[in-house]
Structures are given as structure tokens and as C-alpha cells.
Amino acid sequence: MAAKRRTRKRLKKSGIVYFAVNNRVPDMVKIGKTIDSAERRLELANRKNEFMCGRWTITQKVKTNDVSRTETLAHTL
């Protein structure tokens, strides 16, 4: 009897890489990635956090087929 092949769940690679600034921390840019929406991701980032003051706002969003590769490239640049 032949063994059954196990199918692996395919990870979603496409999504959005976003750039955000904080109103209380000058010259700081957050580069992040999400497979959801950038706005929903920043809702989480803007929750009350004792370690990070201020509010994040998006300055730019980039749709991409490979969020991890694009985010790594953005950090490198």
C-alpha cells in the first residue's frame, strides 16, 4: 500500500509593506508588513503601550507579491 502524501498549507506571501511615522518621535520611521490592511495593523500599533508614546500614521503603502522580501529590501535601503 502506498503512503499518502501530506499536503502542506501554503503561506500567503502577498500583502502590503507600509511606512509610518510617529507624531512624538521625530525622524523615526516604522517599516512593517501585513497580509491584512495597513490601517488595521496600525490600530494594533496605536493601542496604549507604556513603551511607545505617540500615534503612528501611514505615509506610504506598497502592495507586493512577497511581503517578507519587500520589507527586508526596505530595511536595507
Secondary structure, DSSP 4 states (H G I P E B T S, - for coil): -PPPPPPPPPPP--EEEEEEEETTEEEEEEEEEESS-HHHHHHHHTS--TT--S-EEEEEEEEES-HHHHHHHHHH-
